[in-house]
Amino acid sequence: MIDSFKQSIRLYTRKFEGVTLLSLTVLFPLLIINWYILNVVYAFVFNDFTSALADFYYILLTFIFLVLAQIPFIRFVQMYEEEGEIRYKNIYRVFIINAFSLFLFGIILSLLTSVGALFFIIPGLIVLTFFFTAPYEAILERKSVWKSVKTSIQFAKKKFFPLLIIILLVSFTELIIGGISTYLIYSISSSLLAQILVQMLLNIVIFPFLVIWVTYYFRDWKAANQLA
């Protein structure tokens, strides 16, 4: 896990402009769409029941878009390590080709995780961890995400806690930085737009690092176990 972290830092810093380009052209538009749809959904909240439904839809939609947003960064790592160069046209092509199947996978994963989260959160985290690397296997090996679930489960059985630690560590780091940033902004201005933009900026900076780290960790595990 430490070695993959060092590899991630190296790639993230050396190719920061490439990471930023993919963040602005793929991740940021998805965040904008997600924000717009959720605003429409919350506009119809008028009691506790509709508020709960809106919160559930928030979790659902966010997971779906984050599954999609992983695609270019997984391919980014693969091209850098296997080809030594980054061909962005190819990355966008891979994103377009895999977007629909991973969108469907994202729906199912989001439903399972959301329902699991209703039962004291822990079942939701377990489901998320076991299925989390299916998109990674699909992109790295150029195969169906549905056929990649088996490898994802195998990986989670062997590396459940390290993978969970990576996900939680990066997520909590973003949460802490986001909380501090929101507090500082709110002390200056009560603008909701400013707070949203800061949160999006954090996603643009931190989320790619999570994907890069997991990609390296997953690739290292496959190489160590000689899995094609």
C-alpha positions as CSV (number, residue, x, y, z in Angstrom):
1,M,0.0,0.0,0.0
2,I,2.9,2.4,0.8
3,D,4.7,1.6,-2.5
4,S,1.5,2.3,-4.5
5,F,1.1,5.5,-2.6
6,K,4.6,6.6,-3.6
7,Q,3.9,5.7,-7.2
8,S,0.7,7.7,-7.1
9,I,2.5,10.8,-5.7
10,R,5.1,10.5,-8.4
11,L,2.6,10.3,-11.2
12,Y,0.3,12.9,-9.8
13,T,3.1,15.4,-9.4
14,R,4.9,14.6,-12.7
15,K,1.7,14.6,-14.8
16,F,-0.3,17.1,-12.8
17,E,-1.3,19.1,-15.9
18,G,-2.6,15.9,-17.5
19,V,-4.6,15.0,-14.3
20,T,-6.0,18.5,-14.3
21,L,-7.0,18.3,-18.0
22,L,-9.0,15.1,-17.4
23,S,-10.5,16.6,-14.2
24,L,-11.7,19.7,-16.1
25,T,-13.0,17.9,-19.1
26,V,-14.5,14.8,-17.5
27,L,-14.9,15.1,-13.8
28,F,-16.0,18.7,-13.6
29,P,-18.8,18.4,-16.2
30,L,-20.1,15.3,-14.3
31,L,-20.0,17.3,-11.1
32,I,-22.0,20.2,-12.7
33,I,-24.6,17.8,-14.1
34,N,-24.9,16.1,-10.7
35,W,-25.3,19.4,-8.9
36,Y,-27.9,20.6,-11.4
37,I,-30.0,17.4,-11.1
38,L,-29.8,17.4,-7.3
39,N,-31.0,21.0,-7.2
40,V,-34.0,20.0,-9.2
41,V,-34.7,17.0,-6.9
42,Y,-34.4,19.1,-3.7
43,A,-36.7,21.7,-5.1
44,F,-39.5,19.2,-4.7
45,V,-38.8,18.5,-1.0
46,F,-41.7,19.6,1.2
47,N,-41.7,17.1,4.2
48,D,-39.5,14.6,6.0
49,F,-40.4,11.8,3.6
50,T,-39.5,13.6,0.4
51,S,-36.4,14.9,2.2
52,A,-35.3,11.3,2.9
53,L,-36.0,10.3,-0.7
54,A,-34.0,13.3,-1.9
55,D,-31.1,12.3,0.3
56,F,-31.2,8.7,-1.0
57,Y,-31.2,10.0,-4.5
58,Y,-28.2,12.2,-3.7
59,I,-26.2,9.2,-2.6
60,L,-27.4,7.2,-5.6
61,L,-26.6,9.8,-8.2
62,T,-23.3,10.8,-6.7
63,F,-22.0,7.2,-6.7
64,I,-23.1,6.7,-10.3
65,F,-21.2,9.8,-11.5
66,L,-18.1,8.9,-9.4
67,V,-18.0,5.4,-11.0
68,L,-18.0,7.1,-14.4
69,A,-15.4,9.6,-13.4
70,Q,-12.9,6.9,-12.6
71,I,-12.5,5.7,-16.2
72,P,-10.1,8.3,-17.6
73,F,-7.8,8.2,-14.6
74,I,-7.5,4.4,-14.6
75,R,-6.6,4.5,-18.3
76,F,-4.3,7.4,-17.6
77,V,-2.2,5.3,-15.1
78,Q,-2.2,2.3,-17.4
79,M,-0.9,4.3,-20.4
80,Y,1.8,5.9,-18.4
81,E,3.1,2.7,-16.9
82,E,2.7,0.5,-20.0
83,E,3.4,2.9,-22.9
84,G,5.3,5.7,-21.3
85,E,3.2,8.3,-22.9
86,I,-0.3,9.7,-22.5
87,R,-2.6,9.8,-25.5
88,Y,-5.6,11.8,-24.4
89,K,-7.7,11.0,-27.5
90,N,-7.4,7.3,-26.6
91,I,-8.4,8.1,-23.0
92,Y,-11.6,9.9,-24.1
93,R,-12.4,7.0,-26.5
94,V,-12.1,4.5,-23.7
95,F,-14.3,6.7,-21.6
96,I,-17.0,6.9,-24.3
97,I,-16.9,3.1,-25.1
98,N,-17.2,2.1,-21.4
99,A,-19.5,4.9,-20.1
100,F,-22.8,3.1,-20.7
101,S,-21.9,-0.2,-19.2
102,L,-20.3,1.4,-16.2
103,F,-23.3,3.7,-15.9
104,L,-25.5,0.6,-15.5
105,F,-23.0,-0.9,-13.1
106,G,-22.9,2.3,-11.1
107,I,-26.7,2.2,-10.7
108,I,-26.5,-1.3,-9.3
109,L,-23.6,-0.5,-7.1
110,S,-25.2,2.6,-5.8
111,L,-28.5,0.8,-5.0
112,L,-26.6,-1.9,-3.1
113,T,-24.4,0.5,-1.3
114,S,-27.3,2.9,-0.4
115,V,-29.5,0.1,0.8
116,G,-26.6,-1.4,2.8
117,A,-25.9,2.1,4.3
118,L,-29.4,2.1,5.7
119,F,-28.4,-0.7,8.0
120,F,-25.9,1.1,10.2
121,I,-23.6,2.0,7.3
122,I,-21.2,-0.9,7.7
123,P,-23.0,-3.2,5.2
124,G,-22.9,-0.4,2.7
125,L,-19.1,-0.1,3.1
126,I,-18.6,-3.8,2.8
127,V,-20.6,-3.9,-0.5
128,L,-18.8,-0.9,-1.8
129,T,-15.3,-2.4,-1.0
130,F,-16.1,-5.7,-2.6
131,F,-17.3,-4.2,-5.9
132,F,-15.1,-1.1,-5.9
133,T,-12.4,-2.4,-8.2
134,A,-14.6,-4.0,-10.9
135,P,-14.4,-0.9,-13.1
136,Y,-10.6,-1.0,-12.6
137,E,-10.4,-4.6,-13.8
138,A,-12.7,-3.8,-16.7
139,I,-10.6,-0.9,-18.0
140,L,-7.2,-2.4,-17.3
141,E,-8.1,-5.7,-19.0
142,R,-10.5,-4.4,-21.6
143,K,-13.3,-6.6,-20.6
144,S,-16.9,-6.4,-19.4
145,V,-17.4,-4.8,-16.0
146,W,-19.8,-7.7,-15.2
147,K,-17.1,-10.2,-15.9
148,S,-14.7,-8.1,-13.7
149,V,-16.8,-8.5,-10.5
150,K,-15.2,-11.9,-9.7
151,T,-11.7,-10.4,-9.7
152,S,-12.9,-7.5,-7.7
153,I,-14.3,-9.8,-5.0
154,Q,-11.1,-11.8,-5.0
155,F,-9.1,-8.6,-4.5
156,A,-11.4,-7.4,-1.7
157,K,-11.1,-10.8,0.1
158,K,-7.3,-10.4,0.2
159,K,-7.0,-6.7,0.6
160,F,-10.3,-5.6,2.2
161,F,-8.9,-3.5,5.0
162,P,-6.1,-1.8,3.1
163,L,-8.5,-0.9,0.3
164,L,-11.1,0.3,2.8
165,I,-8.4,2.4,4.6
166,I,-7.4,4.0,1.2
167,I,-11.0,4.9,0.4
168,L,-11.7,6.3,3.9
169,L,-8.4,8.0,4.3
170,V,-8.8,10.0,1.1
171,S,-12.5,10.6,1.7
172,F,-11.9,11.9,5.3
173,T,-9.0,14.1,4.1
174,E,-11.3,15.7,1.6
175,L,-14.0,16.0,4.2
176,I,-11.7,17.7,6.7
177,I,-10.2,20.1,4.1
178,G,-13.7,20.8,2.8
179,G,-15.0,21.5,6.3
180,I,-12.2,23.9,7.0
181,S,-12.6,25.6,3.6
182,T,-16.3,26.0,4.1
183,Y,-15.9,27.5,7.5
184,L,-13.3,30.0,6.2
185,I,-15.5,30.9,3.3
186,Y,-18.6,31.2,5.4
187,S,-16.7,33.5,7.8
188,I,-16.1,35.8,4.8
189,S,-19.2,35.3,2.7
190,S,-22.5,33.3,3.0
191,S,-22.5,32.7,-0.7
192,L,-23.8,29.1,-1.4
193,L,-22.2,29.2,-4.9
194,A,-18.7,29.9,-3.4
195,Q,-19.1,26.9,-1.1
196,I,-20.2,24.7,-3.9
197,L,-17.3,25.8,-6.1
198,V,-14.8,25.1,-3.3
199,Q,-16.3,21.6,-2.8
200,M,-16.0,20.9,-6.6
201,L,-12.5,22.2,-6.6
202,L,-11.6,19.7,-3.8
203,N,-13.2,16.9,-5.8
204,I,-11.2,17.9,-8.9
205,V,-7.9,17.8,-6.9
206,I,-8.4,14.9,-4.5
207,F,-10.7,12.4,-6.3
208,P,-8.2,11.7,-9.2
209,F,-5.5,10.9,-6.6
210,L,-7.8,8.3,-5.0
211,V,-8.4,6.6,-8.4
212,I,-4.7,6.7,-9.2
213,W,-3.7,5.2,-5.8
214,V,-6.3,2.4,-6.1
215,T,-5.2,1.7,-9.7
216,Y,-1.6,1.3,-8.7
217,Y,-2.5,-0.8,-5.6
218,F,-4.8,-3.0,-7.7
219,R,-2.2,-3.4,-10.5
220,D,0.5,-4.3,-8.0
221,W,-1.7,-7.0,-6.5
222,K,-2.5,-8.5,-9.8
223,A,1.2,-8.5,-10.8
224,A,2.2,-10.1,-7.5
225,N,-0.4,-12.8,-8.0
226,Q,0.3,-13.1,-11.8
227,L,-3.3,-12.4,-12.7
228,A,-3.9,-11.4,-16.3
